[in-house]
Amino acid sequence: MIRLECGRDLVDLRIRTYEGWNITAFLDHVLKCDECKTSEGKLIGELNKIIGGEESTNI
């Protein structure tokens, strides 16, 4: 599970819902939150792993 740097709840922010992940809400929060913005790359990497978007090493 992703832990936001600011400590806020993913459900309260409507990032994680019963339907799944709201990517737009996640990115909006990360870009607007001063605490989460400092770890933007790490947080996006964690989300990619959860949704199965790990980069392929095969070129």
All heavy atoms as TSV, in Angstrom:
chain	resi	resn	atom	element	x	y	z
A	1	MET	N	N	0.843	-1.181	0.000
A	1	MET	CA	C	0.000	0.000	0.000
A	1	MET	C	C	0.882	1.237	0.000
A	1	MET	O	O	1.924	1.260	0.623
A	1	MET	CB	C	-0.904	-0.025	1.234
A	1	MET	CG	C	-1.854	1.133	1.342
A	1	MET	SD	S	-3.035	1.382	-0.008
A	1	MET	CE	C	-4.034	-0.061	0.114
A	2	ILE	N	N	0.439	2.236	-0.675
A	2	ILE	CA	C	1.158	3.502	-0.743
A	2	ILE	C	C	0.912	4.292	0.540
A	2	ILE	O	O	-0.221	4.410	0.998
A	2	ILE	CB	C	0.681	4.329	-1.951
A	2	ILE	CG1	C	1.007	3.616	-3.242
A	2	ILE	CG2	C	1.289	5.721	-1.927
A	2	ILE	CD1	C	0.465	4.303	-4.470
A	3	ARG	N	N	1.996	4.818	1.082
A	3	ARG	CA	C	1.891	5.726	2.228
A	3	ARG	C	C	2.331	7.102	1.755
A	3	ARG	O	O	3.479	7.285	1.360
A	3	ARG	CB	C	2.774	5.274	3.377
A	3	ARG	CG	C	2.297	4.025	4.041
A	3	ARG	CD	C	3.172	3.738	5.257
A	3	ARG	NE	N	2.743	2.547	5.909
A	3	ARG	CZ	C	1.928	2.534	6.964
A	3	ARG	NH1	N	1.497	3.652	7.475
A	3	ARG	NH2	N	1.582	1.394	7.509
A	4	LEU	N	N	1.401	8.028	1.784
A	4	LEU	CA	C	1.719	9.389	1.377
A	4	LEU	C	C	2.634	10.031	2.411
A	4	LEU	O	O	2.499	9.790	3.609
A	4	LEU	CB	C	0.444	10.214	1.227
A	4	LEU	CG	C	-0.527	9.752	0.143
A	4	LEU	CD1	C	-1.808	10.552	0.218
A	4	LEU	CD2	C	0.102	9.867	-1.237
A	5	GLU	N	N	3.554	10.863	1.941
A	5	GLU	CA	C	4.498	11.542	2.839
A	5	GLU	C	C	3.775	12.429	3.844
A	5	GLU	O	O	4.231	12.599	4.962
A	5	GLU	CB	C	5.486	12.383	2.019
A	5	GLU	CG	C	6.373	11.565	1.116
A	5	GLU	CD	C	7.289	10.628	1.869
A	5	GLU	OE1	O	7.833	11.004	2.915
A	5	GLU	OE2	O	7.451	9.489	1.390
A	6	CYS	N	N	2.635	12.977	3.455
A	6	CYS	CA	C	1.880	13.863	4.337
A	6	CYS	C	C	1.063	13.099	5.371
A	6	CYS	O	O	0.535	13.687	6.309
A	6	CYS	CB	C	0.967	14.766	3.514
A	6	CYS	SG	S	-0.344	13.888	2.626
A	7	GLY	N	N	0.937	11.776	5.186
A	7	GLY	CA	C	0.199	10.956	6.142
A	7	GLY	C	C	-1.305	10.941	5.940
A	7	GLY	O	O	-2.023	10.298	6.699
A	8	ARG	N	N	-1.801	11.633	4.931
A	8	ARG	CA	C	-3.240	11.671	4.698
A	8	ARG	C	C	-3.724	10.330	4.158
A	8	ARG	O	O	-2.968	9.546	3.594
A	8	ARG	CB	C	-3.596	12.798	3.745
A	8	ARG	CG	C	-3.252	14.143	4.406
A	8	ARG	CD	C	-3.830	15.331	3.768
A	8	ARG	NE	N	-5.282	15.257	3.643
A	8	ARG	CZ	C	-5.960	16.035	2.802
A	8	ARG	NH1	N	-5.343	16.903	2.045
A	8	ARG	NH2	N	-7.273	15.933	2.723
A	9	ASP	N	N	-5.007	10.078	4.323
A	9	ASP	CA	C	-5.627	8.816	3.952
A	9	ASP	C	C	-6.025	8.802	2.477
A	9	ASP	O	O	-6.656	9.749	1.988
A	9	ASP	CB	C	-6.862	8.584	4.827
A	9	ASP	CG	C	-7.486	7.244	4.584
A	9	ASP	OD1	O	-6.836	6.224	4.889
A	9	ASP	OD2	O	-8.626	7.206	4.072
A	10	LEU	N	N	-5.644	7.738	1.779
A	10	LEU	CA	C	-5.947	7.613	0.352
A	10	LEU	C	C	-7.447	7.579	0.078
A	10	LEU	O	O	-7.908	8.092	-0.938
A	10	LEU	CB	C	-5.290	6.350	-0.209
A	10	LEU	CG	C	-3.765	6.319	-0.183
A	10	LEU	CD1	C	-3.257	4.929	-0.516
A	10	LEU	CD2	C	-3.197	7.351	-1.126
A	11	VAL	N	N	-8.218	6.983	0.970
A	11	VAL	CA	C	-9.670	6.905	0.788
A	11	VAL	C	C	-10.291	8.281	0.989
A	11	VAL	O	O	-11.137	8.716	0.198
A	11	VAL	CB	C	-10.294	5.856	1.733
A	11	VAL	CG1	C	-11.811	5.873	1.643
A	11	VAL	CG2	C	-9.751	4.469	1.414
A	12	ASP	N	N	-9.865	8.999	2.028
A	12	ASP	CA	C	-10.395	10.346	2.272
A	12	ASP	C	C	-10.106	11.286	1.108
A	12	ASP	O	O	-10.900	12.167	0.801
A	12	ASP	CB	C	-9.807	10.942	3.548
A	12	ASP	CG	C	-10.331	10.271	4.802
A	12	ASP	OD1	O	-11.371	9.575	4.728
A	12	ASP	OD2	O	-9.700	10.433	5.861
A	13	LEU	N	N	-8.964	11.090	0.461
A	13	LEU	CA	C	-8.582	11.931	-0.674
A	13	LEU	C	C	-9.211	11.452	-1.983
A	13	LEU	O	O	-9.012	12.049	-3.030
A	13	LEU	CB	C	-7.060	11.949	-0.826
A	13	LEU	CG	C	-6.294	12.642	0.285
A	13	LEU	CD1	C	-4.801	12.382	0.141
A	13	LEU	CD2	C	-6.579	14.131	0.303
A	14	ARG	N	N	-9.953	10.357	-1.923
A	14	ARG	CA	C	-10.601	9.738	-3.080
A	14	ARG	C	C	-9.597	9.258	-4.121
A	14	ARG	O	O	-9.870	9.224	-5.314
A	14	ARG	CB	C	-11.638	10.667	-3.700
A	14	ARG	CG	C	-12.775	10.956	-2.758
A	14	ARG	CD	C	-13.787	11.849	-3.395
A	14	ARG	NE	N	-14.828	12.155	-2.441
A	14	ARG	CZ	C	-16.110	11.940	-2.651
A	14	ARG	NH1	N	-16.509	11.431	-3.784
A	14	ARG	NH2	N	-16.992	12.235	-1.729
A	15	ILE	N	N	-8.414	8.903	-3.634
A	15	ILE	CA	C	-7.395	8.315	-4.501
A	15	ILE	C	C	-7.652	6.819	-4.628
A	15	ILE	O	O	-7.536	6.239	-5.692
A	15	ILE	CB	C	-5.988	8.600	-3.949
A	15	ILE	CG1	C	-5.689	10.102	-4.044
A	15	ILE	CG2	C	-4.933	7.775	-4.675
A	15	ILE	CD1	C	-4.422	10.532	-3.342
A	16	ARG	N	N	-8.027	6.205	-3.533
A	16	ARG	CA	C	-8.360	4.771	-3.505
A	16	ARG	C	C	-9.846	4.666	-3.199
A	16	ARG	O	O	-10.309	5.129	-2.169
A	16	ARG	CB	C	-7.534	4.075	-2.426
A	16	ARG	CG	C	-7.823	2.625	-2.273
A	16	ARG	CD	C	-7.147	1.841	-3.369
A	16	ARG	NE	N	-7.273	0.421	-3.052
A	16	ARG	CZ	C	-7.464	-0.503	-3.960
A	16	ARG	NH1	N	-7.506	-0.190	-5.218
A	16	ARG	NH2	N	-7.577	-1.754	-3.624
A	17	THR	N	N	-10.609	4.075	-4.144
A	17	THR	CA	C	-12.047	3.930	-3.957
A	17	THR	C	C	-12.435	2.464	-4.126
A	17	THR	O	O	-11.595	1.636	-4.481
A	17	THR	CB	C	-12.831	4.766	-5.001
A	17	THR	OG1	O	-12.640	4.197	-6.296
A	17	THR	CG2	C	-12.385	6.223	-5.003
A	18	TYR	N	N	-13.673	2.170	-3.922
A	18	TYR	CA	C	-14.141	0.794	-4.103
A	18	TYR	C	C	-14.015	0.368	-5.562
A	18	TYR	O	O	-13.968	-0.819	-5.866
A	18	TYR	CB	C	-15.585	0.636	-3.614
A	18	TYR	CG	C	-16.599	1.391	-4.427
A	18	TYR	CD1	C	-17.252	0.777	-5.491
A	18	TYR	CD2	C	-16.914	2.728	-4.150
A	18	TYR	CE1	C	-18.183	1.466	-6.260
A	18	TYR	CE2	C	-17.843	3.409	-4.907
A	18	TYR	CZ	C	-18.474	2.782	-5.947
A	18	TYR	OH	O	-19.390	3.461	-6.709
A	19	GLU	N	N	-13.923	1.322	-6.472
A	19	GLU	CA	C	-13.777	1.012	-7.892
A	19	GLU	C	C	-12.320	0.798	-8.298
A	19	GLU	O	O	-12.044	0.291	-9.369
A	19	GLU	CB	C	-14.361	2.140	-8.738
A	19	GLU	CG	C	-15.853	2.288	-8.578
A	19	GLU	CD	C	-16.390	3.493	-9.321
A	19	GLU	OE1	O	-15.639	4.477	-9.514
A	19	GLU	OE2	O	-17.563	3.444	-9.713
A	20	GLY	N	N	-11.389	1.206	-7.453
A	20	GLY	CA	C	-9.972	1.073	-7.771
A	20	GLY	C	C	-9.221	2.355	-7.484
A	20	GLY	O	O	-9.587	3.122	-6.598
A	21	TRP	N	N	-8.177	2.604	-8.267
A	21	TRP	CA	C	-7.316	3.773	-8.068
A	21	TRP	C	C	-7.764	4.923	-8.966
A	21	TRP	O	O	-8.011	4.737	-10.146
A	21	TRP	CB	C	-5.869	3.418	-8.396
A	21	TRP	CG	C	-5.284	2.485	-7.403
A	21	TRP	CD1	C	-5.270	1.125	-7.477
A	21	TRP	CD2	C	-4.659	2.823	-6.182
A	21	TRP	NE1	N	-4.661	0.607	-6.370
A	21	TRP	CE2	C	-4.273	1.634	-5.558
A	21	TRP	CE3	C	-4.377	4.034	-5.541
A	21	TRP	CZ2	C	-3.632	1.608	-4.336
A	21	TRP	CZ3	C	-3.729	4.012	-4.329
A	21	TRP	CH2	C	-3.369	2.809	-3.725
A	22	ASN	N	N	-7.823	6.121	-8.392
A	22	ASN	CA	C	-8.114	7.327	-9.150
A	22	ASN	C	C	-6.770	7.995	-9.417
A	22	ASN	O	O	-6.238	8.724	-8.577
A	22	ASN	CB	C	-9.041	8.241	-8.350
A	22	ASN	CG	C	-9.421	9.488	-9.104
A	22	ASN	OD1	O	-8.697	9.948	-9.975
A	22	ASN	ND2	N	-10.563	10.048	-8.743
A	23	ILE	N	N	-6.210	7.719	-10.583
A	23	ILE	CA	C	-4.873	8.196	-10.926
A	23	ILE	C	C	-4.832	9.720	-10.984
A	23	ILE	O	O	-3.860	10.343	-10.540
A	23	ILE	CB	C	-4.412	7.609	-12.289
A	23	ILE	CG1	C	-4.538	6.087	-12.311
A	23	ILE	CG2	C	-2.997	8.056	-12.613
A	23	ILE	CD1	C	-3.758	5.372	-11.261
A	24	THR	N	N	-5.875	10.332	-11.509
A	24	THR	CA	C	-5.918	11.791	-11.595
A	24	THR	C	C	-5.863	12.414	-10.212
A	24	THR	O	O	-5.103	13.366	-9.979
A	24	THR	CB	C	-7.177	12.258	-12.346
A	24	THR	OG1	O	-7.177	11.671	-13.658
A	24	THR	CG2	C	-7.229	13.770	-12.461
A	25	ALA	N	N	-6.639	11.890	-9.276
A	25	ALA	CA	C	-6.633	12.419	-7.911
A	25	ALA	C	C	-5.271	12.217	-7.256
A	25	ALA	O	O	-4.780	13.093	-6.536
A	25	ALA	CB	C	-7.731	11.754	-7.074
A	26	PHE	N	N	-4.651	11.081	-7.525
A	26	PHE	CA	C	-3.325	10.798	-6.984
A	26	PHE	C	C	-2.311	11.822	-7.491
A	26	PHE	O	O	-1.590	12.442	-6.714
A	26	PHE	CB	C	-2.888	9.383	-7.369
A	26	PHE	CG	C	-1.479	9.059	-6.982
A	26	PHE	CD1	C	-1.170	8.692	-5.687
A	26	PHE	CD2	C	-0.452	9.131	-7.911
A	26	PHE	CE1	C	0.143	8.401	-5.325
A	26	PHE	CE2	C	0.852	8.834	-7.567
A	26	PHE	CZ	C	1.149	8.468	-6.262
A	27	LEU	N	N	-2.245	12.002	-8.808
A	27	LEU	CA	C	-1.287	12.935	-9.388
A	27	LEU	C	C	-1.563	14.370	-8.957
A	27	LEU	O	O	-0.627	15.122	-8.657
A	27	LEU	CB	C	-1.296	12.824	-10.914
A	27	LEU	CG	C	-0.786	11.503	-11.466
A	27	LEU	CD1	C	-0.995	11.451	-12.968
A	27	LEU	CD2	C	0.669	11.276	-11.103
A	28	ASP	N	N	-2.828	14.758	-8.903
A	28	ASP	CA	C	-3.180	16.103	-8.436
A	28	ASP	C	C	-2.680	16.330	-7.020
A	28	ASP	O	O	-2.109	17.378	-6.712
A	28	ASP	CB	C	-4.690	16.334	-8.488
A	28	ASP	CG	C	-5.218	16.546	-9.891
A	28	ASP	OD1	O	-4.403	16.764	-10.819
A	28	ASP	OD2	O	-6.454	16.488	-10.060
A	29	HIS	N	N	-2.893	15.342	-6.155
A	29	HIS	CA	C	-2.458	15.486	-4.768
A	29	HIS	C	C	-0.937	15.589	-4.676
A	29	HIS	O	O	-0.414	16.478	-4.004
A	29	HIS	CB	C	-2.948	14.322	-3.901
A	29	HIS	CG	C	-2.390	14.397	-2.514
A	29	HIS	ND1	N	-2.901	15.256	-1.571
A	29	HIS	CD2	C	-1.330	13.776	-1.936
A	29	HIS	CE1	C	-2.176	15.152	-0.469
A	29	HIS	NE2	N	-1.219	14.254	-0.667
A	30	VAL	N	N	-0.246	14.685	-5.350
A	30	VAL	CA	C	1.220	14.671	-5.277
A	30	VAL	C	C	1.801	16.001	-5.761
A	30	VAL	O	O	2.758	16.510	-5.180
A	30	VAL	CB	C	1.796	13.478	-6.072
A	30	VAL	CG1	C	3.299	13.588	-6.216
A	30	VAL	CG2	C	1.434	12.167	-5.382
A	31	LEU	N	N	1.220	16.576	-6.792
A	31	LEU	CA	C	1.743	17.832	-7.335
A	31	LEU	C	C	1.399	19.052	-6.478
A	31	LEU	O	O	2.128	20.035	-6.481
A	31	LEU	CB	C	1.239	18.039	-8.761
A	31	LEU	CG	C	1.761	17.020	-9.773
A	31	LEU	CD1	C	1.082	17.230	-11.121
A	31	LEU	CD2	C	3.273	17.114	-9.906
A	32	LYS	N	N	0.302	18.976	-5.734
A	32	LYS	CA	C	-0.138	20.121	-4.933
A	32	LYS	C	C	0.353	20.081	-3.485
A	32	LYS	O	O	0.485	21.118	-2.851
A	32	LYS	CB	C	-1.661	20.213	-4.929
A	32	LYS	CG	C	-2.221	20.598	-6.275
A	32	LYS	CD	C	-3.736	20.620	-6.246
A	32	LYS	CE	C	-4.289	20.939	-7.621
A	32	LYS	NZ	N	-5.752	20.854	-7.650
A	33	CYS	N	N	0.615	18.892	-2.963
A	33	CYS	CA	C	1.006	18.734	-1.555
A	33	CYS	C	C	2.515	18.942	-1.425
A	33	CYS	O	O	3.303	18.215	-2.041
A	33	CYS	CB	C	0.624	17.336	-1.067
A	33	CYS	SG	S	1.159	16.984	0.621
A	34	ASP	N	N	2.910	19.918	-0.631
A	34	ASP	CA	C	4.336	20.215	-0.468
A	34	ASP	C	C	5.119	19.028	0.079
A	34	ASP	O	O	6.260	18.796	-0.321
A	34	ASP	CB	C	4.533	21.429	0.444
A	34	ASP	CG	C	4.081	22.718	-0.218
A	34	ASP	OD1	O	4.095	22.783	-1.465
A	34	ASP	OD2	O	3.706	23.657	0.510
A	35	GLU	N	N	4.530	18.267	0.988
A	35	GLU	CA	C	5.226	17.119	1.573
A	35	GLU	C	C	5.380	15.980	0.564
A	35	GLU	O	O	6.441	15.376	0.464
A	35	GLU	CB	C	4.488	16.623	2.809
A	35	GLU	CG	C	4.516	17.613	3.965
A	35	GLU	CD	C	3.681	17.132	5.128
A	35	GLU	OE1	O	4.026	16.084	5.691
A	35	GLU	OE2	O	2.689	17.805	5.450
A	36	CYS	N	N	4.335	15.691	-0.181
A	36	CYS	CA	C	4.367	14.582	-1.137
A	36	CYS	C	C	5.159	14.938	-2.390
A	36	CYS	O	O	5.752	14.061	-3.020
A	36	CYS	CB	C	2.951	14.161	-1.508
A	36	CYS	SG	S	2.065	13.382	-0.129
A	37	LYS	N	N	5.179	16.214	-2.734
A	37	LYS	CA	C	5.891	16.656	-3.936
A	37	LYS	C	C	7.376	16.298	-3.872
A	37	LYS	O	O	7.982	15.979	-4.884
A	37	LYS	CB	C	5.728	18.166	-4.094
A	37	LYS	CG	C	6.182	18.703	-5.428
A	37	LYS	CD	C	6.077	20.219	-5.501
A	37	LYS	CE	C	4.694	20.705	-5.183
A	37	LYS	NZ	N	4.554	22.153	-5.298
A	38	THR	N	N	7.942	16.302	-2.664
A	38	THR	CA	C	9.367	16.002	-2.520
A	38	THR	C	C	9.675	14.540	-2.831
A	38	THR	O	O	10.813	14.211	-3.130
A	38	THR	CB	C	9.867	16.337	-1.105
A	38	THR	OG1	O	9.155	15.545	-0.157
A	38	THR	CG2	C	9.690	17.809	-0.787
A	39	SER	N	N	8.667	13.673	-2.767
A	39	SER	CA	C	8.850	12.239	-3.040
A	39	SER	C	C	8.034	11.795	-4.245
A	39	SER	O	O	7.641	10.639	-4.343
A	39	SER	CB	C	8.440	11.426	-1.811
A	39	SER	OG	O	9.249	11.735	-0.721
A	40	GLU	N	N	7.801	12.699	-5.171
A	40	GLU	CA	C	6.950	12.416	-6.326
A	40	GLU	C	C	7.386	11.162	-7.080
A	40	GLU	O	O	6.570	10.279	-7.358
A	40	GLU	CB	C	6.964	13.618	-7.267
A	40	GLU	CG	C	6.177	13.421	-8.530
A	40	GLU	CD	C	6.278	14.614	-9.468
A	40	GLU	OE1	O	6.827	15.664	-9.076
A	40	GLU	OE2	O	5.812	14.477	-10.600
A	41	GLY	N	N	8.655	11.050	-7.403
A	41	GLY	CA	C	9.145	9.897	-8.164
A	41	GLY	C	C	8.926	8.591	-7.438
A	41	GLY	O	O	8.499	7.592	-8.035
A	42	LYS	N	N	9.214	8.574	-6.151
A	42	LYS	CA	C	9.040	7.362	-5.345
A	42	LYS	C	C	7.565	6.962	-5.283
A	42	LYS	O	O	7.223	5.791	-5.458
A	42	LYS	CB	C	9.578	7.602	-3.936
A	42	LYS	CG	C	9.435	6.411	-3.015
A	42	LYS	CD	C	9.864	6.763	-1.604
A	42	LYS	CE	C	8.749	6.387	-0.707
A	42	LYS	NZ	N	8.357	7.161	0.370
A	43	LEU	N	N	6.683	7.935	-5.054
A	43	LEU	CA	C	5.259	7.641	-4.946
A	43	LEU	C	C	4.689	7.134	-6.268
A	43	LEU	O	O	3.904	6.181	-6.295
A	43	LEU	CB	C	4.499	8.885	-4.474
A	43	LEU	CG	C	4.779	9.312	-3.039
A	43	LEU	CD1	C	4.175	10.681	-2.764
A	43	LEU	CD2	C	4.240	8.286	-2.053
A	44	ILE	N	N	5.090	7.739	-7.367
A	44	ILE	CA	C	4.619	7.287	-8.678
A	44	ILE	C	C	5.143	5.884	-8.971
A	44	ILE	O	O	4.428	5.038	-9.509
A	44	ILE	CB	C	5.006	8.289	-9.773
A	44	ILE	CG1	C	4.189	9.571	-9.596
A	44	ILE	CG2	C	4.789	7.703	-11.171
A	44	ILE	CD1	C	4.576	10.713	-10.501
A	45	GLY	N	N	6.379	5.607	-8.578
A	45	GLY	CA	C	6.931	4.267	-8.744
A	45	GLY	C	C	6.139	3.227	-7.961
A	45	GLY	O	O	5.868	2.129	-8.464
A	46	GLU	N	N	5.753	3.570	-6.739
A	46	GLU	CA	C	4.944	2.650	-5.922
A	46	GLU	C	C	3.596	2.397	-6.573
A	46	GLU	O	O	3.116	1.264	-6.609
A	46	GLU	CB	C	4.762	3.217	-4.521
A	46	GLU	CG	C	6.018	3.197	-3.680
A	46	GLU	CD	C	5.808	3.791	-2.307
A	46	GLU	OE1	O	4.650	3.862	-1.822
A	46	GLU	OE2	O	6.801	4.211	-1.696
A	47	LEU	N	N	2.969	3.445	-7.080
A	47	LEU	CA	C	1.680	3.283	-7.749
A	47	LEU	C	C	1.820	2.407	-8.990
A	47	LEU	O	O	1.001	1.522	-9.222
A	47	LEU	CB	C	1.094	4.647	-8.127
A	47	LEU	CG	C	-0.256	4.583	-8.834
A	47	LEU	CD1	C	-1.330	4.038	-7.898
A	47	LEU	CD2	C	-0.645	5.956	-9.353
A	48	ASN	N	N	2.877	2.618	-9.768
A	48	ASN	CA	C	3.098	1.798	-10.958
A	48	ASN	C	C	3.217	0.324	-10.608
A	48	ASN	O	O	2.702	-0.537	-11.331
A	48	ASN	CB	C	4.350	2.262	-11.714
A	48	ASN	CG	C	4.100	3.500	-12.518
A	48	ASN	OD1	O	2.979	3.813	-12.865
A	48	ASN	ND2	N	5.163	4.227	-12.806
A	49	LYS	N	N	3.902	0.012	-9.530
A	49	LYS	CA	C	4.029	-1.387	-9.111
A	49	LYS	C	C	2.666	-1.976	-8.759
A	49	LYS	O	O	2.373	-3.119	-9.099
A	49	LYS	CB	C	4.975	-1.502	-7.925
A	49	LYS	CG	C	6.420	-1.279	-8.311
A	49	LYS	CD	C	7.308	-1.347	-7.104
A	49	LYS	CE	C	8.737	-0.975	-7.468
A	49	LYS	NZ	N	9.598	-0.949	-6.280
A	50	ILE	N	N	1.837	-1.193	-8.085
A	50	ILE	CA	C	0.516	-1.675	-7.663
A	50	ILE	C	C	-0.385	-1.945	-8.864
A	50	ILE	O	O	-1.094	-2.946	-8.902
A	50	ILE	CB	C	-0.147	-0.665	-6.703
A	50	ILE	CG1	C	0.590	-0.688	-5.363
A	50	ILE	CG2	C	-1.626	-0.961	-6.525
A	50	ILE	CD1	C	0.148	0.390	-4.405
A	51	ILE	N	N	-0.341	-1.070	-9.848
A	51	ILE	CA	C	-1.245	-1.237	-10.994
A	51	ILE	C	C	-0.625	-2.052	-12.114
A	51	ILE	O	O	-1.209	-2.184	-13.178
A	51	ILE	CB	C	-1.761	0.122	-11.518
A	51	ILE	CG1	C	-0.613	0.994	-12.017
A	51	ILE	CG2	C	-2.581	0.829	-10.467
A	51	ILE	CD1	C	-1.076	2.284	-12.675
A	52	GLY	N	N	0.566	-2.594	-11.867
A	52	GLY	CA	C	1.184	-3.482	-12.841
A	52	GLY	C	C	1.908	-2.769	-13.956
A	52	GLY	O	O	2.064	-3.320	-15.034
A	53	GLY	N	N	2.359	-1.567	-13.703
A	53	GLY	CA	C	3.015	-0.795	-14.743
A	53	GLY	C	C	4.517	-0.756	-14.607
A	53	GLY	O	O	5.141	0.207	-14.992
A	54	GLU	N	N	5.128	-1.808	-14.046
A	54	GLU	CA	C	6.581	-1.824	-13.910
A	54	GLU	C	C	7.206	-1.771	-15.296
A	54	GLU	O	O	6.747	-2.403	-16.228
A	54	GLU	CB	C	7.048	-3.072	-13.179
A	54	GLU	CG	C	6.625	-3.083	-11.727
A	54	GLU	CD	C	7.219	-4.257	-10.974
A	54	GLU	OE1	O	8.439	-4.437	-11.036
A	54	GLU	OE2	O	6.450	-4.988	-10.352
A	55	GLU	N	N	8.272	-0.998	-15.394
A	55	GLU	CA	C	8.942	-0.853	-16.673
A	55	GLU	C	C	9.582	-2.174	-17.086
A	55	GLU	O	O	10.139	-2.891	-16.274
A	55	GLU	CB	C	10.024	0.217	-16.592
A	55	GLU	CG	C	9.483	1.605	-16.472
A	55	GLU	CD	C	10.593	2.640	-16.521
A	55	GLU	OE1	O	11.613	2.392	-17.177
A	55	GLU	OE2	O	10.398	3.680	-15.896
A	56	SER	N	N	9.515	-2.451	-18.351
A	56	SER	CA	C	10.131	-3.647	-18.891
A	56	SER	C	C	11.617	-3.370	-19.136
A	56	SER	O	O	11.979	-2.304	-19.599
A	56	SER	CB	C	9.463	-4.040	-20.196
A	56	SER	OG	O	10.158	-5.101	-20.790
A	57	THR	N	N	12.455	-4.350	-18.831
A	57	THR	CA	C	13.884	-4.198	-19.077
A	57	THR	C	C	14.254	-4.728	-20.455
A	57	THR	O	O	15.376	-4.611	-20.875
A	57	THR	CB	C	14.710	-4.930	-18.003
A	57	THR	OG1	O	14.316	-6.297	-17.986
A	57	THR	CG2	C	14.505	-4.296	-16.646
A	58	ASN	N	N	13.294	-5.324	-21.164
A	58	ASN	CA	C	13.546	-5.835	-22.499
A	58	ASN	C	C	13.317	-4.730	-23.523
A	58	ASN	O	O	12.243	-4.175	-23.601
A	58	ASN	CB	C	12.620	-7.015	-22.827
A	58	ASN	CG	C	12.847	-8.160	-21.872
A	58	ASN	OD1	O	13.953	-8.371	-21.409
A	58	ASN	ND2	N	11.779	-8.897	-21.578
A	59	ILE	N	N	14.329	-4.441	-24.309
A	59	ILE	CA	C	14.183	-3.384	-25.322
A	59	ILE	C	C	14.241	-4.002	-26.698
A	59	ILE	O	O	14.924	-4.898	-26.984
A	59	ILE	CB	C	15.289	-2.312	-25.155
A	59	ILE	CG1	C	15.107	-1.639	-23.819
A	59	ILE	CG2	C	15.244	-1.322	-26.287
A	59	ILE	CD1	C	16.137	-0.588	-23.489
